[in-house]
Structures are given as structure tokens and as C-alpha cells.
């Protein structure tokens, strides 16, 4: 028959094994999330880069068309207005990019599970 000391040691071993298994599960979740985020970001960068190149060509051709149409009468006004419109569009895109960058939280599920684990283990000592 097992004595009290042996029961405590067995319980401590089970507790340590459970903590290690929980840590391994959380680490695996973090790795899966990291890989998914990496793939999503790579796809996003490739698509955004290709889109920006095509948009740059399209804007360049449109600006060329506007300047050629108004070359004889108001060429400086046409160039100035086109430049102002581009600056406004660039500012709006930068603000949109900042808003999108703040929305995504990297590894949110992992952080949520770690927070639940911390709460389950007892009161914090903060």
C-alpha cells in the first residue's frame, strides 16, 4: 500500500505532466496560428503589390490623358489638380491602412487560451 509521501509524489508527477501537456498544446496552437498568419500575410503582400503596380500604371495613364487633353489651355492647372487629387487619395489610403493594421491581433486564440489557463490556475498575484 502506498504511503502519503508516495501519493503526494504521484500527484505532483501527474500535475507536472498535465502542465507540460497543456503547454505543448498551447505551443502547437501558437505555431499553427503563426503559420496561418504568415501565409495570409504573404498572400496579402503579393496581391497588394500586384494591385499597386497595376493601379500605378492606370493612374499614370489617366494623368497623361488629362494633361494631354488640357495641354493647350490649362496644362499647369491640370497637373496641379491631378497632383492634389493624388495626395488626397494617398492620405485616405494611409489612414485606411492604419485602421486595418490596428484591427488584426496576432495569435488571438493562443492568447485567449493562455488567459483562460491562467484564470483556471487561480487568482493572479499582480
C-alpha positions as CSV (number, residue, x, y, z in Angstrom):
1,X,0.0,0.0,0.0
2,X,1.3,3.4,-0.9
3,X,2.1,5.9,1.8
4,X,1.1,9.6,2.0
5,X,4.5,10.7,0.7
6,X,4.2,8.5,-2.4
7,X,0.7,9.8,-3.1
8,X,2.0,13.3,-3.0
9,X,4.8,12.5,-5.3
10,X,2.4,10.7,-7.7
11,X,0.0,13.7,-7.7
12,X,2.9,16.1,-8.3
13,X,4.1,14.0,-11.2
14,X,0.6,14.0,-12.7
15,X,0.3,17.7,-12.2
16,X,3.7,18.3,-13.9
17,X,2.7,16.0,-16.8
18,X,-0.6,17.9,-17.2
19,X,1.2,21.2,-17.2
20,X,3.6,20.0,-19.8
21,X,0.8,18.6,-22.0
22,X,-1.1,21.9,-21.7
23,X,2.0,23.9,-22.5
24,X,2.7,21.7,-25.5
25,X,-0.9,22.1,-26.7
26,X,-0.7,25.8,-26.4
27,X,2.6,25.9,-28.2
28,X,1.2,23.8,-31.1
29,X,-1.7,26.2,-31.3
30,X,0.6,29.1,-31.4
31,X,2.7,27.5,-34.2
32,X,-0.4,26.7,-36.3
33,X,-1.7,30.3,-35.8
34,X,1.7,31.7,-36.7
35,X,1.9,29.7,-39.9
36,X,-1.6,30.6,-40.9
37,X,-0.9,34.3,-40.3
38,X,2.4,34.1,-42.2
39,X,0.6,32.5,-45.2
40,X,-2.1,35.1,-45.0
41,X,0.3,38.0,-44.9
42,X,2.4,36.7,-47.8
43,X,-0.7,36.3,-49.9
44,X,-1.9,39.8,-48.9
45,X,1.5,41.3,-49.7
46,X,1.7,39.6,-53.1
47,X,-1.9,40.7,-54.1
48,X,-1.4,44.2,-52.7
49,X,1.9,44.6,-54.6
50,X,0.4,43.4,-57.9
51,X,-2.6,45.6,-57.3
52,X,-0.4,48.7,-56.6
53,X,1.7,48.2,-59.7
54,X,-1.5,48.0,-61.9
55,X,-3.0,50.9,-60.1
56,X,0.2,53.0,-60.6
57,X,0.1,52.3,-64.4
58,X,-3.6,53.1,-64.5
59,X,-3.2,56.4,-62.7
60,X,-0.2,57.3,-64.8
61,X,-2.2,56.8,-68.0
62,X,-5.1,58.7,-66.6
63,X,-2.9,61.6,-65.6
64,X,-1.3,61.6,-69.0
65,X,-4.7,61.7,-70.7
66,X,-5.8,64.6,-68.6
67,X,-2.6,66.6,-69.2
68,X,-2.8,65.9,-73.0
69,X,-6.4,66.9,-73.2
70,X,-5.7,70.3,-71.4
71,X,-2.2,70.9,-72.8
72,X,-3.1,73.9,-74.9
73,X,-5.4,75.7,-72.5
74,X,-4.6,74.9,-68.8
75,X,-1.7,72.5,-68.6
76,X,-0.4,73.8,-65.2
77,X,-3.9,73.7,-63.7
78,X,-4.5,70.2,-64.9
79,X,-1.2,69.0,-63.5
80,X,-1.8,70.8,-60.2
81,X,-5.4,69.3,-59.8
82,X,-4.2,65.8,-60.7
83,X,-1.4,66.1,-58.1
84,X,-3.8,67.4,-55.4
85,X,-6.3,64.5,-56.1
86,X,-3.4,62.0,-55.8
87,X,-2.3,63.5,-52.5
88,X,-5.9,63.3,-51.1
89,X,-6.2,59.6,-52.3
90,X,-2.8,58.8,-50.8
91,X,-3.8,60.3,-47.4
92,X,-7.1,58.3,-47.4
93,X,-5.3,55.1,-48.2
94,X,-2.7,55.7,-45.4
95,X,-5.5,56.3,-42.9
96,X,-7.3,53.1,-44.1
97,X,-4.1,51.1,-43.8
98,X,-3.6,52.3,-40.2
99,X,-7.1,51.3,-39.3
100,X,-6.7,47.8,-40.8
101,X,-3.3,47.4,-39.1
102,X,-4.9,48.0,-35.7
103,X,-7.8,45.5,-36.3
104,X,-5.8,42.3,-36.6
105,X,-4.4,40.8,-33.4
106,X,-1.6,38.3,-33.9
107,X,-2.3,34.9,-32.3
108,X,-5.5,36.0,-30.6
109,X,-6.7,32.4,-30.0
110,X,-3.5,31.4,-28.3
111,X,-3.5,34.5,-26.1
112,X,-7.2,33.8,-25.2
113,X,-6.4,30.2,-24.2
114,X,-3.4,31.2,-22.2
115,X,-5.6,33.8,-20.3
116,X,-8.2,31.0,-19.6
117,X,-5.4,28.7,-18.3
118,X,-4.1,31.5,-16.0
119,X,-7.6,32.1,-14.7
120,X,-8.2,28.3,-14.2
121,X,-4.9,28.0,-12.2
122,X,-6.1,30.5,-9.6
123,X,-6.0,34.2,-8.7
124,X,-3.2,36.2,-10.1
125,X,-0.5,37.7,-7.9
126,X,-0.4,41.1,-9.6
